[in-house]
Amino acid sequence: MAENDDNNPQREAEPSRRPVAPALDARLGLPVQCLDHGFVRAIDYFGDDAAIVQAARVSYGKGTRKVSEDRQLIRYLMRHRHTTPFEMCEIKFHVKLPIFVARQWIRHRTANVNEISGRYSVFTDEYYTPAVENLARQSSDNKQGRGALLEGEEATDVQNQLSRHASGSYALYQSLLSGPDLARELARMTLPVSYYTEWYWKIDLHNLLHFLALRLDPHAQYEIRVYAEAMASLVRDWVPVAWEAFEDYRLGSFNLSQQMVTAVRRMVNGEAVERESTGLSKREWEELRAMLGRA
């Protein structure tokens, strides 16, 4: 009786028929460290640069197109914001992050999310303590930003206060669980938002790039920017051609209003342009000057 090929250990594995990104394959499941206890891991993905091209051409198979032509097509799509071909690619991440970062992150409602539940699981004693160099005062001109850094003993004292508060909250959490056997869903409310949570986060490439465009911006909160940078390194290995286009046409570019374009045209023509003649607000004018690299 012939041996079943499916049970034959000598049978050679067939090559994968799905698109693969070797650089990302080598990093699947490996955590990229974020903050003090957090990480981002790529778990799985679907599609690659070729999938974007295939969707744009509504064609199956590689055809006779050259790699250089594929690259130009992806750059054209990115430049003109033809987004649907990028939606053909998806990626799933496993993320461990402070609760306050998660609550900011979840505002991006274009992903599939499944978060660890404090009703079923007991939280571990891991919380985020900002490094001294990341402790800053409230900005005087930005309601949602940081200003001057705290220094010396003041910074160290704030860091210690944050740590003591988190540790004390966890001690109460454990006491409530072990003493009166309080339900986990109630005991968890003692924990501050500096404690770590975890989730699986699956998203298509178009919406992921939108997320990264916002969260890689220098004005984004430092803590979420750390995660965006970790994810960016994984996306770069996944779809390198699309990432190159994204860097050129999104991260490295500026959006100008009609009034800004008019002002720039006047400058190019050699005119000395003052803000009052442009119709721009003071903040818009400052943004334009910053874009142009002016003092």
C-alpha positions in Angstrom: 0.0 0.0 0.0 1.4 3.4 -1.0 2.3 5.7 1.8 0.2 8.8 2.1 2.2 11.7 0.9 0.6 14.0 3.5 2.3 11.9 6.2 5.6 11.5 4.5 8.3 13.5 6.4 10.5 13.4 3.2 7.9 15.4 1.2 9.3 18.8 0.3 7.3 21.7 1.4 5.7 23.6 -1.5 6.6 27.2 -1.9 4.0 29.6 -0.5 1.4 30.8 -3.1 0.6 33.9 -1.1 2.6 37.2 -1.5 5.4 37.4 1.0 7.6 40.1 2.3 10.8 38.4 3.3 12.1 41.3 5.4 8.9 41.4 7.5 8.7 37.6 7.6 12.0 37.6 9.5 10.6 39.9 12.1 7.1 38.4 12.6 6.4 37.8 16.3 9.6 39.7 17.4 8.8 42.6 19.8 10.0 46.1 19.1 10.5 47.6 22.6 8.5 50.8 23.3 8.8 52.9 26.4 9.7 51.0 29.6 7.5 47.9 29.4 5.7 48.1 26.1 6.2 46.7 22.6 4.8 46.3 19.1 4.9 43.0 17.3 3.8 42.2 13.8 1.7 39.0 14.0 0.5 38.5 10.4 0.0 40.4 7.2 -1.8 40.1 3.9 -0.5 41.6 0.6 2.6 43.5 -0.4 3.7 46.2 -2.9 2.6 43.9 -5.8 -0.9 43.7 -4.3 -1.2 47.4 -4.5 -0.2 47.4 -8.2 -2.4 44.5 -9.0 -5.5 46.2 -7.4 -4.8 49.4 -9.3 -4.6 47.6 -12.6 -7.5 45.3 -11.8 -5.3 42.5 -13.2 -4.3 39.1 -12.0 -0.7 37.9 -12.3 2.5 39.8 -12.7 2.0 40.5 -16.5 4.9 42.0 -18.4 5.3 45.2 -16.3 8.7 46.1 -15.0 9.6 46.7 -11.4 10.4 50.3 -12.3 6.9 50.8 -13.7 5.3 49.3 -10.6 7.2 51.7 -8.5 6.1 54.7 -10.6 2.5 53.5 -10.4 2.6 53.3 -6.6 4.2 56.7 -6.4 1.4 58.1 -8.7 -1.3 56.5 -6.5 0.3 58.0 -3.4 0.8 61.4 -5.0 -2.7 61.7 -6.2 -4.3 60.1 -3.1 -5.9 57.1 -4.9 -6.4 55.2 -1.7 -8.3 52.1 -2.4 -5.4 50.1 -3.9 -3.6 50.5 -0.5 -6.6 49.1 1.3 -5.9 45.7 -0.4 -3.0 45.2 2.1 -3.7 44.5 5.8 -1.5 43.9 8.9 -2.1 42.7 12.4 -0.1 43.9 15.4 0.1 42.8 19.0 0.7 45.9 21.1 1.4 46.4 24.8 0.9 50.1 25.8 -0.1 52.3 28.7 -3.9 52.7 29.1 -3.7 56.5 28.5 -1.9 55.9 25.2 -4.5 53.3 24.2 -7.4 55.7 24.9 -5.7 58.3 22.6 -5.0 55.6 20.0 -8.5 54.2 19.9 -9.7 57.5 18.5 -8.6 56.1 15.2 -11.7 54.1 14.4 -10.6 52.4 11.2 -9.1 49.2 12.7 -10.3 46.0 14.2 -9.3 45.8 17.9 -9.5 43.2 20.6 -8.2 44.3 24.0 -7.3 42.3 27.1 -10.2 42.4 29.6 -9.7 43.4 33.2 -13.0 41.5 33.9 -11.4 38.1 33.0 -7.6 38.8 33.6 -5.6 40.1 36.5 -3.4 43.0 35.5 0.3 42.6 36.0 2.2 45.1 38.1 3.6 47.1 35.1 3.1 50.8 34.7 4.7 53.5 32.7 7.0 56.0 34.4 8.3 58.8 32.2 12.0 59.2 32.0 13.2 62.5 33.6 14.0 63.9 30.2 10.4 63.5 29.2 8.8 65.3 32.1 7.7 68.8 31.1 5.4 71.6 32.1 2.2 72.5 30.4 2.8 74.5 27.3 1.8 78.2 27.6 0.6 78.4 24.0 -0.6 74.9 23.2 -3.5 73.5 25.3 -2.6 69.9 24.4 1.2 70.1 24.4 4.3 70.2 26.6 6.5 73.2 27.3 9.7 73.6 29.2 11.3 70.5 30.7 11.3 70.0 34.5 14.8 69.9 35.8 16.9 68.6 38.7 15.2 67.6 42.0 11.8 68.8 40.8 11.8 66.4 37.9 13.0 63.5 40.1 10.4 64.3 42.7 7.6 64.2 40.2 8.9 60.9 38.8 8.9 59.4 42.3 5.4 60.7 43.0 4.1 59.0 39.9 5.8 55.8 40.7 4.6 55.8 44.4 1.0 56.5 43.3 1.0 53.6 40.7 2.6 51.2 43.2 0.1 52.1 45.9 -2.8 51.7 43.5 -1.7 48.2 42.6 -1.3 47.3 46.2 -4.9 48.3 46.8 -5.9 46.4 43.7 -4.3 43.2 45.0 -5.7 43.7 48.4 -9.3 44.0 47.1 -8.8 40.9 45.0 -7.4 38.8 47.8 -9.2 40.2 50.8 -12.9 40.6 50.2 -12.5 38.8 46.9 -13.9 41.8 45.1 -14.9 41.1 41.5 -12.1 41.9 39.0 -14.3 44.1 37.0 -14.7 46.4 40.1 -11.2 46.1 41.5 -9.6 47.3 38.3 -11.0 50.8 38.7 -8.3 51.5 41.3 -5.6 51.3 38.7 -4.3 54.6 37.1 -4.1 55.0 33.3 -0.3 54.6 33.5 -0.8 50.8 33.8 -0.2 48.7 30.7 -2.9 47.0 28.6 -2.6 44.9 25.5 -4.5 44.4 22.3 -4.5 43.0 18.8 -4.9 45.7 16.2 -5.6 44.9 12.6 -5.8 47.6 9.9 -5.4 48.1 6.2 -2.4 49.9 4.8 -4.3 53.1 3.7 -5.7 53.7 7.2 -2.4 52.7 8.8 -0.5 55.3 6.8 -3.0 57.9 7.8 -2.5 56.9 11.5 1.3 57.1 11.0 1.1 60.5 9.2 -0.6 61.9 12.3 1.3 60.1 15.0 4.8 60.5 13.5 4.4 64.2 13.4 6.7 66.0 15.8 3.7 67.6 17.5 2.2 64.2 18.4 2.4 63.2 22.0 5.8 61.6 22.7 4.5 58.3 24.0 2.3 57.5 21.1 5.0 58.7 18.7 7.3 56.0 20.1 4.8 53.4 19.0 4.3 55.0 15.6 8.1 54.9 15.0 8.2 51.2 16.0 5.3 50.4 13.6 6.9 52.5 10.8 10.0 50.3 11.0 7.8 47.2 10.4 5.8 48.8 7.5 9.1 49.8 5.8 10.1 46.1 5.7 6.6 45.1 4.6 5.9 47.5 1.7 9.2 49.3 1.0 8.1 50.9 -2.3 4.8 52.2 -0.8 6.7 53.4 2.3 9.2 55.3 0.1 6.3 57.1 -1.7 4.6 57.8 1.7 7.8 59.4 3.0 8.1 61.6 -0.1 4.5 62.6 -0.6 3.1 62.6 2.9 5.7 62.8 5.6 8.1 65.0 3.7 5.4 67.3 2.1 3.2 70.2 3.1 -0.4 71.0 2.5 -0.8 74.7 1.4 -4.1 76.6 1.5 -5.1 78.7 -1.5 -3.9 81.8 0.3 -0.6 80.2 1.1 0.0 79.2 -2.5 -0.8 82.8 -3.6 1.7 84.1 -1.0 4.4 81.7 -2.2 3.8 82.7 -5.8 4.3 86.4 -4.9 7.5 85.5 -3.0 8.8 83.6 -6.0 8.1 86.6 -8.2 10.4 88.6 -6.0 7.7 90.5 -4.0 8.3 91.3 -0.3 5.2 89.8 1.2 3.8 90.9 4.6 1.3 88.8 6.4 -1.4 91.5 6.5 -1.6 91.4 2.6 -2.1 87.6 2.5 -5.3 87.1 4.4 -3.5 84.5 6.6 -3.9 84.4 10.3 -0.9 84.9 12.5 -0.7 81.2 13.1 -1.0 80.3 9.4 1.7 82.8 8.6 4.0 81.3 11.1 3.3 77.8 9.8 4.1 79.0 6.2 7.3 80.6 7.2 8.3 77.4 9.1 7.6 75.4 6.0 9.8 77.6 3.9 12.5 77.5 6.5 12.5 81.1 7.3 13.4 82.6 10.6 
